[in-house]
């Protein structure tokens, strides 16, 4: 598929958000050699029209640690740990930068990489302290390969 075909499948008021892990290659021009950097995440946002937007989400390790912390807090069967701080921490790293690109978007289709597909997005807490931002309008997409 090419970009216009994908955009034609996105309804008005919606956006496709793809979050992918990558490893940057740092090339040294003086020697034409280089090395691979630490894994990072990037988010691409595509609406039904216009140009795609993207934001770098930073190194993978802190983001994946925040995923683990939220999952542990939510799995606390004796309810001694409030999961909201962990939910806020993950939202700050993962969705807050993405929301800046979404504008008036009402529905979000998520395509996630790595352990991010384990995130219960309905449990996240946004910068205003609101629980479950986008809960009614978040759809996770699964691709086999």
Secondary structure by P-SEA (a helix, b strand, c coil): ccaaaaaaaccccbbbbbbbbbbbbbbcccccbbbbccbbbbbbbbccccbbbbbbcccaaaaaaaaaaaaaaaacccccccaaaaaaaaaaaccaaaaaaaccccbbbbbccccccccccccccccccccccccccbbbbbbcc
